[in-house]
Amino acid sequence: MFGRLKALPADPILGLLAKYRKDNNPNKIDLGVGVYKNEAGHTAILDCVKKAEQHRLSTEDTKVYIGPTGSELFNDQMAKLIFGAEHKVLNENRAHTISTPGGTGALRVAAEFIKSCKAGATIWVSNPTWANHTGLFAAAGLNVKTYPYYDYENKSLDFDGMLNALKEVSSDDVVLLHACCHNPSGMDLNNEQWQQIAEVAKNVGFTPLIDMAYQGFGTGLDEDAYGLRLMAETVKEMIVCSSCSKNFGLYRERIGACTIIGESSIAVDIANSVLLYVVRVIYSMPPAHGAAIVETILSSDELRTQWHGELKSMRDRINGNRQLIVDKLAENGVTRDFSFISRQSGMFSFLGITPEQVQQLQDEYSIYMVGSSRMSIAGIANSNVDYLAKSIAKVL
């Protein structure tokens, strides 16, 4: 049976990381992998996470199964974090949240749930979008189409193209939207644009699926959720996939959440039964450790306040790095306008250079980024930004 298989290409980002690790250049820079790094280039465990783990160690007394929904405390705390404690979908009991193995697990559960609603359903994703979106949805049997989003030439949002495309989708289609910190472009919708998209969703009748992997990494926890919360107020049905990998630094713990919103409490109870069946036949029930850390932090005033501070520090460093690389490029005589980088949000931006120039940066200067010129802003540091800027200047 296995003899019929043909080798598939490795994930380009993971392949890039393997090359980076083998590179002996002491000046090498990794701008490929989407994880937060501190000034020393290390992805450290948050102090609030360490305290929560210590609490878990001293109080946990069983490793029994937790059931397909995961921890109810985690689910409740995540729903409040996502929507705000007094959002109407929570007050009206129209939302159900389950814990999942990371944000990717949430997306796959959502995809299988959509297939249960309509076999062969069409889901629209932004052009560009996170590379795994397309493969993940296609693997679940969904028909994946794209709508315009990023204007590569002008380094800006193609909002008119996006709006016009979404007005033409079918009422039984699903549209994936990035809540904030768009991956890979860093180009987000502003509040007025979110209002227009929400009205289109309401009028056309498509189901929004909002992917929120970076809440708190853009402007703030509430600010980053503005569009999601507005959409939840506006439409009758919606799906939210969220992740705790970035904002809690729990990358390897694989903890996320999938939330469904129904037209009524009765309707969402029925939908939730289907969602839990999907979970049961994929992975049966989620891991518990990451959820226990998050629920401990969010249910403690002290730890939650500490987390807010640590999250702000990560956010401020990323936003500072954006302006830093713009300034350093100018200092090195680059006349091309790179100011768009400072106006974007989150972990990523397109540098806007050619694949050939990206390859030249890798071959000659040991600077690693994806061929599309998407770079991870957290990989920039005061210790490497001069070398980075000088190297970019040489390939332009």
Secondary structure, 3 states (H helix, E strand, C coil): CHHHCCCCCCCHHHHHHHHHHHCCCCCCEECCCCCCCCCCCCCCCCHHHHHHHHHHHHHCCCCCCCCCCCCHHHHHHHHHHHHCCCCHHHHCCCEEEEEECHHHHHHHHHHHHHHHHCCCCEEEEEECCCHHHHHHHHHCCCEEEEEECEECCCCEECHHHHHHHHCCCCCCCEEEEECCCCCCCCCCCCHHHHHHHHHHHHHHCCEEEEEECCCCCCCCHHHHCHHHHHHHHHCCCEEEEEECCCCCCCHHHCCEEEEEECCCHHHHHHHHHHHHHHHHHHCCCCCCHHHHHHHHHHCCHHHHHHHHHHHHHHHHHHHHHHHHHHHHHHHCCCCCCCHHHHHCCCCEEECCCCHHHHHHHHHHHCEECCCCCEEEHHHCCCCCHHHHHHHHHHHC
